[in-house]
């Protein structure tokens, strides 16, 4: 099949689209791309629906990208028309343009997040905004032929009449994370991500404070910023933690892989119960022993490749970290399990299997 990656997806920030396209290429399909990466963050996209000033900036940026996408699409007509168009992550608007430009193609939407669900997790409030975002989700799903979700729980959020379009494809990890794997990393812990309620960063902060109080806190690196950042810094206090606001995507795999333990998510929100975050796949691919929350999607997809603790429980998290830090044999076993699960299930060639089957 002739497959075209299309949209304003930004693989340097959200690598998912690249993983899907590489996997489809590995499956023997001809893959090309028309991509005009957007630099607008998820927060700014949500804000654009409630602030005229933010809306002007977002839709102005979108219009410029779309004009280039429309111009580039002219070369994919007639005998060069794609059989399948894959609209990359955060493609709620792009999928509508894809449907207009490629009427005969199968349109695949990578729908990792629901706009309404994400806005709520990022602190947006108000019935009017929630209604608008829910309509946007329905329009995006409606414009697609096939909708790719990352977990069964996310697939179940689709309107009943559109659930037949869904296929579950785990997020997986880019090659760079597998290549960063180390034989003997430092015996330390690392967290990276946005400080949102889904992440449960305050839970991590309380766990670090407990470890520091008992004298068990090892080398610890906290990467990222976000709405809970100030609270986290207050909780951790003067404990010896390295704080990094931002790391370039190309440098992140090596930094993470130099820690023996990586932390997943620990939030108690509804969204936190439905997701398996990118960083868990990435950390496992890098050969870290991963600790994350005991949720149904994570246990089903990660299996015995991770250590699980109750969401929102800093004492359980501190105990799990302490156990792995103090038991080299167990820690190495968990690192080995993470690597084994990743190698068999989370490479781009492996995760894309359900989509390849659906398209065939």
C-alpha positions as CSV (number, residue, x, y, z in Angstrom):
1,X,0.0,0.0,0.0
2,X,0.9,3.6,-0.5
3,X,0.8,5.3,2.9
4,X,1.1,9.1,3.5
5,X,1.9,10.5,6.9
6,X,0.0,13.8,7.1
7,X,-0.5,16.7,9.5
8,X,1.2,19.1,11.9
9,X,2.5,16.4,14.2
10,X,5.9,17.1,15.9
11,X,7.9,13.9,16.4
12,X,10.6,15.7,18.4
13,X,8.0,16.3,21.1
14,X,5.6,13.5,20.5
15,X,7.3,10.6,18.7
16,X,4.2,8.5,18.3
17,X,3.6,9.4,14.6
18,X,7.2,8.5,13.7
19,X,6.8,5.1,15.4
20,X,3.7,4.3,13.5
21,X,5.1,5.3,10.1
22,X,8.4,3.4,10.7
23,X,6.4,0.3,11.7
24,X,4.3,0.5,8.5
25,X,7.5,0.9,6.5
26,X,8.9,-2.2,8.2
27,X,5.7,-4.1,7.2
28,X,6.6,-3.5,3.6
29,X,4.5,-0.5,2.7
30,X,5.6,2.6,0.8
31,X,5.6,5.4,3.3
32,X,5.9,9.1,2.5
33,X,5.2,12.2,4.5
34,X,3.7,15.7,4.3
35,X,4.4,17.2,7.7
36,X,4.5,20.8,8.9
37,X,5.3,20.4,12.6
38,X,3.3,22.6,14.9
39,X,5.1,24.3,17.8
40,X,1.9,25.0,19.7
41,X,1.8,23.1,23.0
42,X,-1.2,21.1,24.3
43,X,-1.9,23.8,26.9
44,X,-2.0,26.5,24.3
45,X,-4.4,24.4,22.2
46,X,-6.8,24.1,25.1
47,X,-6.4,27.8,25.9
48,X,-7.2,28.7,22.3
49,X,-10.8,27.6,22.8
50,X,-11.4,29.9,25.8
51,X,-9.2,32.9,25.0
52,X,-9.6,35.1,21.9
53,X,-5.9,36.1,22.0
54,X,-4.7,32.5,22.3
55,X,-7.2,31.5,19.6
56,X,-5.7,34.1,17.2
57,X,-2.2,32.7,17.7
58,X,-3.2,29.1,17.4
59,X,-5.4,29.3,14.4
60,X,-3.0,31.7,12.7
61,X,-0.2,29.2,13.1
62,X,-2.5,26.4,11.9
63,X,-3.5,28.4,8.8
64,X,0.1,28.8,7.8
65,X,0.8,25.1,8.3
66,X,-2.3,24.1,6.4
67,X,-1.5,26.3,3.4
68,X,1.8,24.5,3.1
69,X,0.1,21.1,3.6
70,X,-2.4,21.9,0.9
71,X,0.3,23.0,-1.6
72,X,2.4,19.9,-0.9
73,X,-0.7,17.6,-1.3
74,X,-0.9,18.5,-5.0
75,X,1.8,16.0,-5.8
76,X,-0.2,13.2,-4.4
77,X,-3.0,13.0,-7.1
78,X,-4.0,10.5,-9.7
79,X,-1.7,7.6,-9.8
80,X,0.3,9.0,-6.9
81,X,-2.8,9.2,-4.6
82,X,-2.2,7.4,-1.3
83,X,-4.2,4.4,-0.3
84,X,-3.9,5.3,3.4
85,X,-3.4,8.7,5.1
86,X,-2.1,8.6,8.7
87,X,-2.9,11.7,10.6
88,X,-0.4,12.1,13.4
89,X,-1.0,12.7,17.1
90,X,-2.8,15.9,18.1
91,X,-4.6,15.8,14.7
92,X,-8.1,16.8,15.8
93,X,-8.1,19.5,13.2
94,X,-5.7,18.0,10.7
95,X,-7.9,14.9,10.2
96,X,-10.7,17.1,8.8
97,X,-8.3,18.6,6.2
98,X,-7.0,15.1,5.3
99,X,-10.6,14.0,4.7
100,X,-11.2,16.9,2.4
101,X,-7.9,16.5,0.4
102,X,-7.9,12.7,0.1
103,X,-11.5,11.7,-0.3
104,X,-10.9,8.2,-1.6
105,X,-8.2,7.3,0.9
106,X,-8.5,5.4,4.2
107,X,-8.0,8.1,6.8
108,X,-6.2,6.8,10.0
109,X,-6.3,9.2,13.0
110,X,-3.8,8.6,15.8
111,X,-6.2,9.6,18.6
112,X,-4.0,9.2,21.7
113,X,-5.9,11.8,23.7
114,X,-9.4,13.2,23.9
115,X,-9.4,17.0,23.9
116,X,-12.0,17.2,26.7
117,X,-10.3,14.6,28.9
118,X,-6.9,16.3,28.5
119,X,-8.3,19.8,29.2
120,X,-9.8,18.6,32.5
121,X,-6.5,17.0,33.5
122,X,-4.6,20.2,32.7
123,X,-6.9,22.2,35.0
124,X,-9.4,23.7,32.4
125,X,-12.9,24.1,33.9
126,X,-16.3,25.0,32.6
127,X,-19.2,23.2,31.0
128,X,-19.1,25.3,27.8
129,X,-15.4,24.5,27.2
130,X,-16.0,20.8,28.0
131,X,-18.9,20.7,25.5
132,X,-16.9,22.3,22.7
133,X,-14.0,19.9,23.2
134,X,-16.3,16.9,23.3
135,X,-17.8,18.1,20.0
136,X,-14.2,18.5,18.6
137,X,-13.4,14.9,19.6
138,X,-16.6,13.6,17.9
139,X,-15.8,15.5,14.7
140,X,-12.3,14.2,14.6
141,X,-13.3,10.6,15.1
142,X,-16.2,11.1,12.6
143,X,-13.8,12.3,9.9
144,X,-11.5,9.2,10.2
145,X,-12.0,5.8,8.7
146,X,-9.8,4.1,11.3
147,X,-9.0,5.5,14.8
148,X,-5.9,4.4,16.6
149,X,-6.0,4.3,20.4
150,X,-3.2,3.5,22.9
151,X,-5.3,1.5,25.4
152,X,-8.6,-0.3,25.4
153,X,-9.8,2.1,28.1
154,X,-9.3,5.0,25.7
155,X,-11.1,3.2,22.9
156,X,-14.1,2.7,25.2
157,X,-14.5,6.5,25.5
158,X,-15.5,6.8,21.9
159,X,-19.2,7.3,21.1
160,X,-20.9,3.9,20.8
161,X,-21.8,4.5,17.2
162,X,-18.1,5.0,16.3
163,X,-16.3,2.3,18.3
164,X,-16.2,0.0,15.3
165,X,-13.5,2.3,13.9
166,X,-11.1,1.8,16.8
167,X,-7.9,-0.3,16.9
168,X,-5.6,-0.4,19.9
169,X,-1.9,0.1,19.2
170,X,0.5,0.5,22.2
171,X,2.6,3.7,22.0
172,X,6.0,2.0,21.9
173,X,9.4,3.7,21.9
174,X,11.7,5.2,19.2
175,X,14.9,3.4,18.4
176,X,17.0,5.9,20.2
177,X,15.7,4.6,23.6
178,X,16.6,1.1,22.8
179,X,20.1,2.2,21.6
180,X,20.6,4.2,24.9
181,X,20.4,1.1,27.0
182,X,23.5,0.7,29.4
183,X,25.0,-2.4,31.0
184,X,25.7,-0.7,34.3
185,X,23.9,2.6,34.9
186,X,24.2,4.6,38.1
187,X,22.0,3.3,41.0
188,X,19.7,6.3,41.0
189,X,16.1,7.3,40.1
190,X,14.8,9.6,37.4
191,X,11.4,11.2,36.6
192,X,10.7,13.1,33.5
193,X,7.4,14.6,32.3
194,X,5.0,17.4,32.7
195,X,3.9,18.1,36.3
196,X,0.2,17.5,35.7
197,X,-2.3,15.7,37.9
198,X,-2.0,12.6,35.7
199,X,1.7,12.3,36.6
200,X,1.1,12.5,40.3
201,X,4.3,14.5,40.8
202,X,3.4,15.5,44.4
203,X,3.1,11.8,45.2
204,X,6.7,11.4,44.0
205,X,7.8,14.4,46.0
206,X,6.4,13.0,49.2
207,X,8.1,9.7,48.5
208,X,11.4,11.5,47.9
209,X,11.0,13.4,51.2
210,X,10.4,10.1,53.0
211,X,13.5,8.6,51.5
212,X,15.5,11.7,52.4
213,X,14.3,11.6,56.0
214,X,15.3,7.9,56.3
215,X,18.7,8.5,54.7
216,X,17.9,6.3,51.7
217,X,17.6,9.0,48.9
218,X,20.1,8.1,46.1
219,X,21.1,10.2,43.0
220,X,17.7,11.6,41.9
221,X,16.9,13.6,38.8
222,X,13.6,15.4,38.2
223,X,13.1,16.6,34.6
224,X,10.3,18.9,33.5
225,X,7.9,21.6,34.7
226,X,4.2,22.2,34.9
227,X,1.3,23.2,37.1
228,X,2.3,21.1,40.1
229,X,6.0,22.1,39.9
230,X,6.0,24.7,42.7
231,X,4.2,22.3,45.1
232,X,6.7,19.6,44.3
233,X,9.7,21.8,45.0
234,X,8.1,22.8,48.4
235,X,7.5,19.2,49.4
236,X,11.0,18.1,48.5
237,X,12.6,21.1,50.2
238,X,16.4,21.0,50.4
239,X,16.8,17.3,49.7
240,X,19.7,16.6,47.3
241,X,17.8,16.4,44.1
242,X,18.9,17.5,40.6
243,X,16.2,19.7,39.0
244,X,16.2,20.1,35.2
245,X,13.5,22.2,33.5
246,X,14.1,21.0,30.0
247,X,16.1,18.5,28.1
248,X,16.3,18.3,24.3
249,X,14.6,15.2,23.0
250,X,17.8,13.9,21.4
251,X,19.6,14.0,24.7
252,X,16.9,12.6,26.9
253,X,17.4,8.8,26.3
254,X,21.0,8.9,27.4
255,X,20.2,10.9,30.6
256,X,17.4,8.5,31.5
257,X,19.4,5.4,30.7
258,X,22.1,6.5,33.1
259,X,19.6,5.8,36.0
260,X,18.8,2.3,37.2
261,X,15.2,3.2,38.2
262,X,12.7,5.3,36.3
263,X,9.3,6.5,37.7
264,X,6.0,6.4,35.7
265,X,2.8,8.0,36.8
266,X,1.1,8.0,40.2
267,X,-2.0,10.3,39.8
268,X,-5.5,9.4,40.9
269,X,-7.5,11.2,38.2
270,X,-9.8,9.3,35.9
271,X,-7.4,9.9,33.0
272,X,-4.5,8.5,35.0
273,X,-6.4,5.2,35.3
274,X,-6.7,4.9,31.5
275,X,-3.2,5.6,30.1
276,X,0.1,4.1,29.7
277,X,2.4,7.1,29.2
278,X,5.1,7.5,26.6
279,X,7.8,7.7,29.3
280,X,7.0,4.2,30.7
281,X,7.6,2.6,27.3
282,X,10.7,4.8,26.7
283,X,12.2,4.0,30.2
284,X,11.6,0.3,29.7
285,X,13.3,0.4,26.3
286,X,16.2,2.2,27.9
287,X,16.7,-0.7,30.3
288,X,15.5,1.0,33.5
289,X,13.6,-0.8,36.2
290,X,10.3,1.0,36.1
291,X,8.0,1.8,39.0
292,X,4.5,3.0,38.1
293,X,0.9,2.9,39.3
294,X,-1.1,-0.3,39.6
295,X,-3.8,0.4,36.9
296,X,-5.5,-2.0,34.6
297,X,-4.1,-0.7,31.3
298,X,-0.5,-0.6,32.6
299,X,-0.6,-4.1,34.1
300,X,-2.1,-5.5,30.9
301,X,0.3,-3.9,28.5
302,X,3.5,-3.9,30.6
303,X,3.0,-7.3,32.3
304,X,5.9,-8.4,34.5
305,X,8.1,-5.7,33.0
306,X,7.4,-3.1,35.7
307,X,6.9,-2.8,39.5
308,X,3.5,-1.5,40.5
309,X,2.3,0.5,43.5
310,X,-1.1,1.9,44.4
311,X,-1.9,5.3,42.8
312,X,-1.5,8.3,45.1
313,X,0.4,6.4,47.8
314,X,3.8,8.0,48.5
315,X,4.7,5.5,51.2
316,X,4.2,2.5,48.9
317,X,6.3,4.3,46.2
318,X,9.1,5.1,48.7
319,X,9.1,1.4,49.9
320,X,9.3,0.2,46.3
321,X,12.2,2.5,45.5
322,X,14.0,1.5,48.7
323,X,13.6,-2.2,47.9
324,X,15.0,-1.9,44.4
325,X,17.8,0.3,45.5
326,X,18.9,-2.1,48.2
327,X,18.6,-5.4,46.3
328,X,20.9,-5.4,43.3
329,X,19.7,-8.9,42.2
330,X,16.1,-7.8,42.1
331,X,16.9,-4.5,40.5
332,X,18.9,-6.2,37.7
333,X,16.1,-8.7,37.3
334,X,13.5,-5.9,36.8
335,X,15.8,-4.1,34.4
336,X,16.2,-7.3,32.4
337,X,12.4,-7.9,32.4
338,X,11.8,-4.3,31.2
339,X,14.3,-4.8,28.3
340,X,12.9,-8.1,27.4
341,X,9.3,-6.9,27.2
342,X,10.3,-3.8,25.3
343,X,12.3,-5.8,22.7
344,X,9.4,-8.1,22.0
345,X,6.5,-5.8,22.2
346,X,7.4,-2.0,22.1
347,X,9.6,-1.6,19.0
348,X,7.9,0.2,16.0
349,X,7.8,-3.1,14.1
350,X,6.0,-4.8,17.0
351,X,3.5,-2.2,18.1
352,X,2.1,-1.5,14.6
353,X,0.9,-5.1,14.2
354,X,-2.8,-4.5,15.0
355,X,-2.9,-1.5,12.6
356,X,-1.3,-3.5,9.8
357,X,-3.9,-6.2,10.3
358,X,-6.8,-3.7,10.2
359,X,-5.5,-2.1,7.1
360,X,-5.0,-5.4,5.3
